[in-house]
Amino acid sequence: MSPTEIETQRDILHEILSSLDGVKKVYYQPPSKEQIVYPCIIYELTNFVTKHSNNGRYLSFPQYTVQLIDRNPESIIQKELLDLKQGCHVTFDRFFALDNLNHWNYTLVFTRALW
């Protein structure tokens, strides 16, 4: 069975996020009982950005919520996320600290069209 187009896109995105310097683990959707390793990135599909023309959809790009969690409040990974170029449009949403962990939330639209 071949992977669907969205699975293929997500696999590519997972590789891009995993390649960031300093990231120890990348999780798709929040892990349930797994022990989380920090610094990490947790991401999940939240929406599709769709372009229409001639009364129909002609492009759809998956949109993800991406959360960087690190004990270091000056994590260099936060800048690397904002500087992603490889078919990713990233915007910063908010920051908060909880239980001695720093959380940076982003919205990422994967604009590398495969379909």
KEKE-3310 file (N, C-alpha, C; in steps of 0.2 Angstrom, whole numbers, plus 5000, padded with zeros to 4 digits):
npx = (5004:5003:5009:4998:4996:4996:5002:5014:5019:5019:5028:5040:5040:5042:5055:5062:5059:5065:5079:5083:5096:5100:5087:5081:5070:5056:5039:5024:5008:5002:5012:5005:5008:5021:5037:5043:5056:5067:5076:5061:5050:5033:5020:5005:4992:4981:4973:4968:4975:4967:4967:4956:4949:4940:4927:4931:4943:4960:4972:4979:4986:4993:4991:4999:5000:5014:5024:5038:5047:5058:5070:5079:5078:5083:5083:5091:5084:5072:5074:5079:5067:5059:5066:5065:5065:5062:5050:5041:5030:5032:5024:5026:5016:5014:5022:5025:5029:5030:5030:5044:5048:5050:5039:5036:5025:5020:5013:5013:5013:5014:5020:5025:5020:5013:5002)
npy = (4994:5011:5026:5040:5056:5066:5060:5058:5071:5075:5066:5072:5085:5081:5076:5088:5095:5087:5088:5100:5109:5104:5099:5086:5076:5073:5074:5068:5074:5076:5066:5052:5043:5042:5045:5061:5069:5082:5095:5097:5095:5096:5093:5095:5092:5105:5112:5116:5126:5133:5137:5144:5143:5147:5142:5131:5120:5122:5122:5115:5117:5109:5114:5116:5116:5120:5116:5121:5115:5118:5118:5128:5145:5153:5147:5142:5136:5141:5152:5145:5138:5149:5153:5143:5138:5128:5126:5130:5140:5150:5156:5165:5162:5162:5163:5154:5149:5135:5124:5124:5123:5130:5136:5138:5143:5140:5143:5133:5133:5121:5123:5116:5110:5095:5090)
npz = (5000:4995:5002:5006:4999:5008:5019:5014:5012:5026:5031:5024:5030:5043:5043:5040:5051:5061:5057:5062:5071:5087:5091:5100:5099:5088:5088:5081:5083:5100:5111:5121:5133:5132:5137:5136:5128:5130:5122:5112:5098:5095:5084:5075:5063:5059:5050:5033:5021:5008:4991:4978:4962:4947:4952:4960:4970:4969:4974:4989:5005:5019:5036:5051:5069:5078:5091:5101:5114:5127:5139:5140:5140:5131:5119:5104:5094:5092:5083:5072:5068:5064:5053:5043:5027:5017:5009:5019:5028:5041:5056:5071:5086:5100:5117:5131:5148:5158:5171:5173:5159:5143:5131:5114:5102:5086:5069:5055:5038:5026:5011:5001:4987:4984:4978)
capx = (5000:5007:5007:4994:4999:4997:5007:5021:5020:5020:5035:5045:5040:5045:5062:5064:5059:5070:5085:5085:5101:5098:5081:5082:5065:5050:5033:5018:5003:5005:5012:5001:5011:5028:5041:5045:5063:5068:5071:5058:5045:5027:5016:4999:4988:4975:4969:4971:4975:4965:4966:4951:4949:4935:4923:4934:4949:4965:4978:4978:4992:4992:4993:5001:5002:5020:5026:5045:5048:5065:5072:5083:5073:5086:5084:5092:5080:5066:5076:5079:5060:5056:5070:5064:5064:5061:5043:5037:5029:5031:5023:5026:5010:5014:5027:5023:5033:5025:5034:5051:5049:5048:5035:5035:5020:5020:5008:5017:5009:5018:5018:5028:5014:5013:4995)
capy = (5000:5017:5032:5045:5062:5070:5056:5059:5078:5075:5063:5077:5090:5077:5076:5095:5097:5083:5090:5106:5108:5104:5095:5079:5072:5077:5070:5070:5075:5075:5059:5051:5040:5042:5050:5066:5071:5089:5100:5093:5098:5093:5096:5092:5095:5109:5115:5116:5133:5131:5142:5142:5147:5144:5138:5124:5120:5121:5121:5115:5116:5108:5119:5113:5119:5117:5118:5120:5114:5117:5120:5134:5151:5157:5141:5144:5132:5146:5156:5141:5137:5155:5154:5138:5140:5122:5125:5131:5147:5149:5162:5164:5163:5164:5160:5154:5145:5130:5118:5125:5122:5135:5134:5143:5140:5143:5140:5132:5130:5117:5126:5112:5107:5088:5088)
capz = (5000:4995:5007:5003:4998:5015:5023:5011:5014:5033:5031:5022:5035:5049:5042:5040:5058:5064:5055:5065:5076:5094:5093:5102:5097:5085:5089:5077:5088:5107:5114:5127:5139:5131:5141:5132:5128:5128:5118:5107:5094:5094:5079:5073:5058:5061:5045:5026:5017:5001:4985:4974:4955:4943:4957:4963:4973:4964:4979:4997:5009:5026:5041:5057:5075:5080:5098:5103:5121:5129:5146:5139:5138:5125:5114:5097:5090:5090:5077:5066:5066:5060:5047:5039:5020:5013:5008:5025:5030:5049:5060:5078:5089:5107:5121:5139:5152:5162:5175:5171:5152:5139:5125:5109:5098:5079:5064:5050:5032:5022:5005:4996:4985:4980:4975)
cpx = (5004:5005:5002:4998:5001:5002:5014:5023:5022:5027:5041:5045:5043:5052:5065:5064:5065:5077:5088:5090:5098:5091:5083:5077:5059:5044:5027:5012:5006:5006:5008:5005:5019:5032:5044:5052:5064:5075:5068:5053:5039:5023:5010:4995:4982:4971:4972:4970:4973:4964:4961:4951:4943:4930:4925:4941:4955:4972:4976:4984:4990:4995:4994:5002:5009:5022:5033:5045:5055:5065:5075:5078:5076:5087:5086:5088:5074:5068:5076:5072:5058:5060:5069:5062:5061:5053:5038:5036:5027:5029:5023:5019:5010:5020:5024:5028:5028:5030:5041:5053:5046:5045:5034:5030:5020:5014:5013:5012:5015:5016:5022:5023:5016:5007:4991)
cpy = (5006:5022:5037:5051:5066:5067:5058:5066:5078:5072:5068:5082:5087:5077:5083:5097:5093:5085:5097:5105:5109:5101:5088:5074:5076:5072:5073:5069:5073:5068:5058:5049:5040:5047:5055:5068:5078:5091:5095:5098:5094:5096:5092:5096:5098:5111:5114:5123:5131:5137:5140:5146:5143:5139:5131:5125:5118:5120:5120:5113:5115:5113:5115:5118:5116:5120:5116:5120:5113:5120:5127:5140:5155:5152:5144:5141:5136:5150:5151:5139:5143:5156:5148:5140:5134:5121:5126:5138:5147:5156:5161:5166:5166:5160:5159:5149:5141:5125:5118:5123:5128:5133:5139:5139:5144:5140:5139:5129:5127:5119:5122:5108:5100:5086:5094)
cpz = (5000:5000:5003:5003:5004:5019:5020:5012:5021:5034:5030:5028:5042:5049:5042:5047:5062:5063:5058:5071:5083:5096:5094:5099:5094:5086:5084:5082:5095:5109:5120:5133:5138:5135:5135:5133:5126:5126:5113:5103:5093:5089:5077:5068:5061:5056:5038:5024:5010:4997:4980:4967:4951:4947:4959:4966:4969:4968:4986:5000:5016:5031:5047:5063:5077:5087:5099:5110:5123:5136:5146:5136:5132:5119:5107:5092:5088:5084:5071:5064:5062:5054:5042:5032:5016:5012:5014:5026:5037:5052:5067:5081:5096:5111:5128:5142:5157:5165:5173:5164:5148:5133:5120:5104:5091:5075:5058:5044:5028:5015:4999:4993:4981:4977:4974)
residu = (MET:SER:PRO:THR:GLU:ILE:GLU:THR:GLN:ARG:ASP:ILE:LEU:HIS:GLU:ILE:LEU:SER:SER:LEU:ASP:GLY:VAL:LYS:LYS:VAL:TYR:TYR:GLN:PRO:PRO:SER:LYS:GLU:GLN:ILE:VAL:TYR:PRO:CYS:ILE:ILE:TYR:GLU:LEU:THR:ASN:PHE:VAL:THR:LYS:HIS:SER:ASN:ASN:GLY:ARG:TYR:LEU:SER:PHE:PRO:GLN:TYR:THR:VAL:GLN:LEU:ILE:ASP:ARG:ASN:PRO:GLU:SER:ILE:ILE:GLN:LYS:GLU:LEU:LEU:ASP:LEU:LYS:GLN:GLY:CYS:HIS:VAL:THR:PHE:ASP:ARG:PHE:PHE:ALA:LEU:ASP:ASN:LEU:ASN:HIS:TRP:ASN:TYR:THR:LEU:VAL:PHE:THR:ARG:ALA:LEU:TRP)
# end
